[in-house]
Amino acid sequence: MSTETEFHIHHDAPEVVGRRERLGVRLLIVADGAFVFGMIFSYFYLRNLDANGGWLPKGAHYLSAASGWMTVVPLVVAALAHRMGERQRQSFKALSIVTLVALLLGAYYQWHQLAHMPFIVKDTGIFEGGYASMWLLIAGANFFHFLVGSFIALGLVLRARRASIDPILETWRLRTAGSWFTWIAISGIACALTTTFIR
């Protein structure tokens, strides 16, 4: 009977596994980017179309520019905290918690914003035009980014405290997670710029 208890996650070299994981996340970013920029294109299209006042009917509501930027702040903080932790490995444990907390607070704020958007006509229960529909879609996309980012950040926090992983593979995983955090910050900024300057 063997007494060996060493556990191997992969049979390939850590660099090979890291490259595969990074490729998978980059493909996810490309797919998500196509969706986000398609959403921004739709925003511009519906704004310029504005058939019969359908973009913003009479008496409809706008959200303030600050509403869009308040959801971007946690995304940027999370991306910056992760990058700092990646560069300063001795403080990664603390900065990984900052990343997780920023994303969880952002997810809560975005959920609260989605639940209290003033876009539903009281008598009919329908949305107040194209602007309201696009705002809801953008907020939903941000919420998705917060959820995925929080899941990744939670995994990094747990792994930083409990697991002993090959340092080369861990370096690849931190870079891969950093790609996702950077992308969701860029996506949030692009959506906030769109809703700020185009009304």
C-alpha positions as protocol buffer text, in pm:
chain_id: "A"
residue {
  index: 1
  type: MET
  ca { x: 0 y: 0 z: 0 }
}
residue {
  index: 2
  type: SER
  ca { x: 131 y: 341 z: -94 }
}
residue {
  index: 3
  type: THR
  ca { x: 171 y: 608 z: 172 }
}
residue {
  index: 4
  type: GLU
  ca { x: 225 y: 893 z: -74 }
}
residue {
  index: 5
  type: THR
  ca { x: -25 y: 1175 z: -16 }
}
residue {
  index: 6
  type: GLU
  ca { x: 105 y: 1437 z: -256 }
}
residue {
  index: 7
  type: PHE
  ca { x: -175 y: 1566 z: -478 }
}
residue {
  index: 8
  type: HIS
  ca { x: -112 y: 1688 z: -833 }
}
residue {
  index: 9
  type: ILE
  ca { x: -375 y: 1913 z: -982 }
}
residue {
  index: 10
  type: HIS
  ca { x: -234 y: 1904 z: -1337 }
}
residue {
  index: 11
  type: HIS
  ca { x: 2 y: 1680 z: -1527 }
}
residue {
  index: 12
  type: ASP
  ca { x: 122 y: 1964 z: -1750 }
}
residue {
  index: 13
  type: ALA
  ca { x: 383 y: 2224 z: -1662 }
}
residue {
  index: 14
  type: PRO
  ca { x: 252 y: 2525 z: -1463 }
}
residue {
  index: 15
  type: GLU
  ca { x: 334 y: 2761 z: -1751 }
}
residue {
  index: 16
  type: VAL
  ca { x: 120 y: 2555 z: -1988 }
}
residue {
  index: 17
  type: VAL
  ca { x: -171 y: 2548 z: -1746 }
}
residue {
  index: 18
  type: GLY
  ca { x: -134 y: 2923 z: -1684 }
}
residue {
  index: 19
  type: ARG
  ca { x: -138 y: 2999 z: -2056 }
}
residue {
  index: 20
  type: ARG
  ca { x: -452 y: 2792 z: -2103 }
}
residue {
  index: 21
  type: GLU
  ca { x: -631 y: 2965 z: -1817 }
}
residue {
  index: 22
  type: ARG
  ca { x: -527 y: 3306 z: -1947 }
}
residue {
  index: 23
  type: LEU
  ca { x: -653 y: 3218 z: -2295 }
}
residue {
  index: 24
  type: GLY
  ca { x: -989 y: 3112 z: -2150 }
}
residue {
  index: 25
  type: VAL
  ca { x: -1027 y: 3440 z: -1961 }
}
residue {
  index: 26
  type: ARG
  ca { x: -920 y: 3642 z: -2265 }
}
residue {
  index: 27
  type: LEU
  ca { x: -1186 y: 3467 z: -2474 }
}
residue {
  index: 28
  type: LEU
  ca { x: -1441 y: 3548 z: -2203 }
}
residue {
  index: 29
  type: ILE
  ca { x: -1329 y: 3912 z: -2210 }
}
residue {
  index: 30
  type: VAL
  ca { x: -1364 y: 3922 z: -2591 }
}
residue {
  index: 31
  type: ALA
  ca { x: -1716 y: 3776 z: -2572 }
}
residue {
  index: 32
  type: ASP
  ca { x: -1815 y: 4009 z: -2290 }
}
residue {
  index: 33
  type: GLY
  ca { x: -1656 y: 4303 z: -2471 }
}
residue {
  index: 34
  type: ALA
  ca { x: -1866 y: 4229 z: -2780 }
}
residue {
  index: 35
  type: PHE
  ca { x: -2176 y: 4238 z: -2560 }
}
residue {
  index: 36
  type: VAL
  ca { x: -2076 y: 4560 z: -2381 }
}
residue {
  index: 37
  type: PHE
  ca { x: -1986 y: 4747 z: -2697 }
}
residue {
  index: 38
  type: GLY
  ca { x: -2302 y: 4613 z: -2866 }
}
residue {
  index: 39
  type: MET
  ca { x: -2493 y: 4754 z: -2571 }
}
residue {
  index: 40
  type: ILE
  ca { x: -2321 y: 5092 z: -2606 }
}
residue {
  index: 41
  type: PHE
  ca { x: -2394 y: 5089 z: -2980 }
}
residue {
  index: 42
  type: SER
  ca { x: -2762 y: 5017 z: -2902 }
}
residue {
  index: 43
  type: TYR
  ca { x: -2763 y: 5308 z: -2659 }
}
residue {
  index: 44
  type: PHE
  ca { x: -2635 y: 5544 z: -2932 }
}
residue {
  index: 45
  type: TYR
  ca { x: -2868 y: 5395 z: -3192 }
}
residue {
  index: 46
  type: LEU
  ca { x: -3182 y: 5428 z: -2982 }
}
residue {
  index: 47
  type: ARG
  ca { x: -3082 y: 5778 z: -2872 }
}
residue {
  index: 48
  type: ASN
  ca { x: -3036 y: 5895 z: -3231 }
}
residue {
  index: 49
  type: LEU
  ca { x: -3344 y: 5711 z: -3357 }
}
residue {
  index: 50
  type: ASP
  ca { x: -3580 y: 5863 z: -3098 }
}
residue {
  index: 51
  type: ALA
  ca { x: -3895 y: 5780 z: -3299 }
}
residue {
  index: 52
  type: ASN
  ca { x: -4198 y: 5970 z: -3167 }
}
residue {
  index: 53
  type: GLY
  ca { x: -4023 y: 6065 z: -2844 }
}
residue {
  index: 54
  type: GLY
  ca { x: -3960 y: 5700 z: -2759 }
}
residue {
  index: 55
  type: TRP
  ca { x: -3618 y: 5766 z: -2614 }
}
residue {
  index: 56
  type: LEU
  ca { x: -3746 y: 5977 z: -2327 }
}
residue {
  index: 57
  type: PRO
  ca { x: -4123 y: 6029 z: -2318 }
}
residue {
  index: 58
  type: LYS
  ca { x: -4269 y: 6343 z: -2167 }
}
residue {
  index: 59
  type: GLY
  ca { x: -4240 y: 6344 z: -1789 }
}
residue {
  index: 60
  type: ALA
  ca { x: -3988 y: 6057 z: -1784 }
}
residue {
  index: 61
  type: HIS
  ca { x: -3691 y: 6044 z: -1549 }
}
residue {
  index: 62
  type: TYR
  ca { x: -3318 y: 6077 z: -1599 }
}
residue {
  index: 63
  type: LEU
  ca { x: -3066 y: 5930 z: -1359 }
}
residue {
  index: 64
  type: SER
  ca { x: -2788 y: 6162 z: -1252 }
}
residue {
  index: 65
  type: ALA
  ca { x: -2440 y: 6119 z: -1396 }
}
residue {
  index: 66
  type: ALA
  ca { x: -2318 y: 6035 z: -1046 }
}
residue {
  index: 67
  type: SER
  ca { x: -2542 y: 5726 z: -1047 }
}
residue {
  index: 68
  type: GLY
  ca { x: -2333 y: 5570 z: -1322 }
}
residue {
  index: 69
  type: TRP
  ca { x: -1999 y: 5672 z: -1173 }
}
residue {
  index: 70
  type: MET
  ca { x: -2082 y: 5544 z: -824 }
}
residue {
  index: 71
  type: THR
  ca { x: -2089 y: 5190 z: -961 }
}
residue {
  index: 72
  type: VAL
  ca { x: -1756 y: 5239 z: -1139 }
}
residue {
  index: 73
  type: VAL
  ca { x: -1561 y: 5343 z: -828 }
}
residue {
  index: 74
  type: PRO
  ca { x: -1563 y: 4991 z: -670 }
}
residue {
  index: 75
  type: LEU
  ca { x: -1456 y: 4836 z: -1001 }
}
residue {
  index: 76
  type: VAL
  ca { x: -1158 y: 5070 z: -1028 }
}
residue {
  index: 77
  type: VAL
  ca { x: -1065 y: 5025 z: -660 }
}
residue {
  index: 78
  type: ALA
  ca { x: -1077 y: 4646 z: -700 }
}
residue {
  index: 79
  type: ALA
  ca { x: -860 y: 4653 z: -1013 }
}
residue {
  index: 80
  type: LEU
  ca { x: -603 y: 4883 z: -852 }
}
residue {
  index: 81
  type: ALA
  ca { x: -592 y: 4686 z: -525 }
}
residue {
  index: 82
  type: HIS
  ca { x: -538 y: 4362 z: -715 }
}
residue {
  index: 83
  type: ARG
  ca { x: -259 y: 4514 z: -926 }
}
residue {
  index: 84
  type: MET
  ca { x: -86 y: 4649 z: -615 }
}
residue {
  index: 85
  type: GLY
  ca { x: -118 y: 4309 z: -445 }
}
residue {
  index: 86
  type: GLU
  ca { x: 21 y: 4138 z: -753 }
}
residue {
  index: 87
  type: ARG
  ca { x: 329 y: 4361 z: -746 }
}
residue {
  index: 88
  type: GLN
  ca { x: 377 y: 4357 z: -367 }
}
residue {
  index: 89
  type: ARG
  ca { x: 329 y: 3991 z: -279 }
}
residue {
  index: 90
  type: GLN
  ca { x: 391 y: 4044 z: 92 }
}
residue {
  index: 91
  type: SER
  ca { x: 75 y: 4259 z: 115 }
}
residue {
  index: 92
  type: PHE
  ca { x: -137 y: 4048 z: -121 }
}
residue {
  index: 93
  type: LYS
  ca { x: -342 y: 3889 z: 159 }
}
residue {
  index: 94
  type: ALA
  ca { x: -463 y: 4229 z: 282 }
}
residue {
  index: 95
  type: LEU
  ca { x: -513 y: 4371 z: -67 }
}
residue {
  index: 96
  type: SER
  ca { x: -708 y: 4064 z: -180 }
}
residue {
  index: 97
  type: ILE
  ca { x: -957 y: 4141 z: 97 }
}
residue {
  index: 98
  type: VAL
  ca { x: -977 y: 4503 z: -24 }
}
residue {
  index: 99
  type: THR
  ca { x: -1054 y: 4373 z: -374 }
}
residue {
  index: 100
  type: LEU
  ca { x: -1326 y: 4140 z: -246 }
}
residue {
  index: 101
  type: VAL
  ca { x: -1488 y: 4401 z: -20 }
}
residue {
  index: 102
  type: ALA
  ca { x: -1488 y: 4664 z: -297 }
}
residue {
  index: 103
  type: LEU
  ca { x: -1661 y: 4424 z: -536 }
}
residue {
  index: 104
  type: LEU
  ca { x: -1916 y: 4309 z: -278 }
}
residue {
  index: 105
  type: LEU
  ca { x: -2002 y: 4669 z: -186 }
}
residue {
  index: 106
  type: GLY
  ca { x: -2029 y: 4755 z: -555 }
}
residue {
  index: 107
  type: ALA
  ca { x: -2258 y: 4455 z: -614 }
}
residue {
  index: 108
  type: TYR
  ca { x: -2481 y: 4564 z: -325 }
}
residue {
  index: 109
  type: TYR
  ca { x: -2496 y: 4922 z: -453 }
}
residue {
  index: 110
  type: GLN
  ca { x: -2573 y: 4807 z: -808 }
}
residue {
  index: 111
  type: TRP
  ca { x: -2847 y: 4573 z: -683 }
}
residue {
  index: 112
  type: HIS
  ca { x: -2994 y: 4855 z: -475 }
}
residue {
  index: 113
  type: GLN
  ca { x: -2983 y: 5085 z: -777 }
}
residue {
  index: 114
  type: LEU
  ca { x: -3154 y: 4824 z: -995 }
}
residue {
  index: 115
  type: ALA
  ca { x: -3427 y: 4772 z: -735 }
}
residue {
  index: 116
  type: HIS
  ca { x: -3502 y: 5143 z: -701 }
}
residue {
  index: 117
  type: MET
  ca { x: -3478 y: 5280 z: -1055 }
}
residue {
  index: 118
  type: PRO
  ca { x: -3756 y: 5534 z: -1109 }
}
residue {
  index: 119
  type: PHE
  ca { x: -3837 y: 5421 z: -1462 }
}
residue {
  index: 120
  type: ILE
  ca { x: -4165 y: 5233 z: -1430 }
}
residue {
  index: 121
  type: VAL
  ca { x: -4487 y: 5418 z: -1515 }
}
residue {
  index: 122
  type: LYS
  ca { x: -4706 y: 5373 z: -1209 }
}
residue {
  index: 123
  type: ASP
  ca { x: -5038 y: 5308 z: -1381 }
}
residue {
  index: 124
  type: THR
  ca { x: -4920 y: 5070 z: -1654 }
}
residue {
  index: 125
  type: GLY
  ca { x: -4609 y: 4907 z: -1506 }
}
residue {
  index: 126
  type: ILE
  ca { x: -4411 y: 4957 z: -1829 }
}
residue {
  index: 127
  type: PHE
  ca { x: -4076 y: 5129 z: -1874 }
}
residue {
  index: 128
  type: GLU
  ca { x: -4049 y: 5495 z: -1970 }
}
residue {
  index: 129
  type: GLY
  ca { x: -3886 y: 5452 z: -2311 }
}
residue {
  index: 130
  type: GLY
  ca { x: -3552 y: 5357 z: -2461 }
}
residue {
  index: 131
  type: TYR
  ca { x: -3339 y: 5547 z: -2208 }
}
residue {
  index: 132
  type: ALA
  ca { x: -3489 y: 5352 z: -1919 }
}
residue {
  index: 133
  type: SER
  ca { x: -3447 y: 5018 z: -2096 }
}
residue {
  index: 134
  type: MET
  ca { x: -3083 y: 5088 z: -2178 }
}
residue {
  index: 135
  type: TRP
  ca { x: -3008 y: 5202 z: -1824 }
}
residue {
  index: 136
  type: LEU
  ca { x: -3156 y: 4880 z: -1690 }
}
residue {
  index: 137
  type: LEU
  ca { x: -2949 y: 4673 z: -1936 }
}
residue {
  index: 138
  type: ILE
  ca { x: -2627 y: 4857 z: -1848 }
}
residue {
  index: 139
  type: ALA
  ca { x: -2693 y: 4820 z: -1475 }
}
residue {
  index: 140
  type: GLY
  ca { x: -2761 y: 4448 z: -1524 }
}
residue {
  index: 141
  type: ALA
  ca { x: -2432 y: 4405 z: -1713 }
}
residue {
  index: 142
  type: ASN
  ca { x: -2246 y: 4585 z: -1433 }
}
residue {
  index: 143
  type: PHE
  ca { x: -2415 y: 4361 z: -1177 }
}
residue {
  index: 144
  type: PHE
  ca { x: -2300 y: 4053 z: -1371 }
}
residue {
  index: 145
  type: HIS
  ca { x: -1944 y: 4190 z: -1369 }
}
residue {
  index: 146
  type: PHE
  ca { x: -1964 y: 4245 z: -994 }
}
residue {
  index: 147
  type: LEU
  ca { x: -2086 y: 3889 z: -935 }
}
residue {
  index: 148
  type: VAL
  ca { x: -1816 y: 3723 z: -1146 }
}
residue {
  index: 149
  type: GLY
  ca { x: -1549 y: 3953 z: -1003 }
}
residue {
  index: 150
  type: SER
  ca { x: -1662 y: 3881 z: -645 }
}
residue {
  index: 151
  type: PHE
  ca { x: -1647 y: 3506 z: -711 }
}
residue {
  index: 152
  type: ILE
  ca { x: -1292 y: 3534 z: -846 }
}
residue {
  index: 153
  type: ALA
  ca { x: -1185 y: 3763 z: -561 }
}
residue {
  index: 154
  type: LEU
  ca { x: -1330 y: 3524 z: -303 }
}
residue {
  index: 155
  type: GLY
  ca { x: -1130 y: 3241 z: -458 }
}
residue {
  index: 156
  type: LEU
  ca { x: -812 y: 3450 z: -439 }
}
residue {
  index: 157
  type: VAL
  ca { x: -875 y: 3539 z: -74 }
}
residue {
  index: 158
  type: LEU
  ca { x: -934 y: 3176 z: 23 }
}
residue {
  index: 159
  type: ARG
  ca { x: -637 y: 3046 z: -173 }
}
residue {
  index: 160
  type: ALA
  ca { x: -406 y: 3313 z: -29 }
}
residue {
  index: 161
  type: ARG
  ca { x: -489 y: 3191 z: 322 }
}
residue {
  index: 162
  type: ARG
  ca { x: -531 y: 2817 z: 290 }
}
residue {
  index: 163
  type: ALA
  ca { x: -361 y: 2657 z: -6 }
}
residue {
  index: 164
  type: SER
  ca { x: -1 y: 2600 z: -101 }
}
residue {
  index: 165
  type: ILE
  ca { x: 14 y: 2619 z: -478 }
}
residue {
  index: 166
  type: ASP
  ca { x: 301 y: 2614 z: -721 }
}
residue {
  index: 167
  type: PRO
  ca { x: 437 y: 2974 z: -724 }
}
residue {
  index: 168
  type: ILE
  ca { x: 463 y: 2982 z: -1103 }
}
residue {
  index: 169
  type: LEU
  ca { x: 100 y: 2874 z: -1144 }
}
residue {
  index: 170
  type: GLU
  ca { x: -7 y: 3124 z: -879 }
}
residue {
  index: 171
  type: THR
  ca { x: 169 y: 3406 z: -1067 }
}
residue {
  index: 172
  type: TRP
  ca { x: -19 y: 3309 z: -1385 }
}
residue {
  index: 173
  type: ARG
  ca { x: -350 y: 3298 z: -1196 }
}
residue {
  index: 174
  type: LEU
  ca { x: -297 y: 3640 z: -1040 }
}
residue {
  index: 175
  type: ARG
  ca { x: -222 y: 3789 z: -1382 }
}
residue {
  index: 176
  type: THR
  ca { x: -528 y: 3617 z: -1530 }
}
residue {
  index: 177
  type: ALA
  ca { x: -753 y: 3748 z: -1253 }
}
residue {
  index: 178
  type: GLY
  ca { x: -596 y: 4091 z: -1301 }
}
residue {
  index: 179
  type: SER
  ca { x: -699 y: 4081 z: -1667 }
}
residue {
  index: 180
  type: TRP
  ca { x: -1063 y: 4027 z: -1567 }
}
residue {
  index: 181
  type: PHE
  ca { x: -1056 y: 4299 z: -1298 }
}
residue {
  index: 182
  type: THR
  ca { x: -900 y: 4545 z: -1543 }
}
residue {
  index: 183
  type: TRP
  ca { x: -1158 y: 4459 z: -1808 }
}
residue {
  index: 184
  type: ILE
  ca { x: -1459 y: 4510 z: -1582 }
}
residue {
  index: 185
  type: ALA
  ca { x: -1319 y: 4847 z: -1470 }
}
residue {
  index: 186
  type: ILE
  ca { x: -1275 y: 4954 z: -1834 }
}
residue {
  index: 187
  type: SER
  ca { x: -1624 y: 4830 z: -1917 }
}
residue {
  index: 188
  type: GLY
  ca { x: -1775 y: 5025 z: -1626 }
}
residue {
  index: 189
  type: ILE
  ca { x: -1592 y: 5342 z: -1729 }
}
residue {
  index: 190
  type: ALA
  ca { x: -1709 y: 5307 z: -2091 }
}
residue {
  index: 191
  type: CYS
  ca { x: -2072 y: 5263 z: -1982 }
}
residue {
  index: 192
  type: ALA
  ca { x: -2051 y: 5553 z: -1734 }
}
residue {
  index: 193
  type: LEU
  ca { x: -1903 y: 5782 z: -2002 }
}
residue {
  index: 194
  type: THR
  ca { x: -2182 y: 5686 z: -2239 }
}
residue {
  index: 195
  type: THR
  ca { x: -2463 y: 5756 z: -1992 }
}
residue {
  index: 196
  type: THR
  ca { x: -2297 y: 6077 z: -1870 }
}
residue {
  index: 197
  type: PHE
  ca { x: -2246 y: 6255 z: -2200 }
}
residue {
  index: 198
  type: ILE
  ca { x: -2525 y: 6113 z: -2419 }
}
residue {
  index: 199
  type: ARG
  ca { x: -2876 y: 6182 z: -2294 }
}
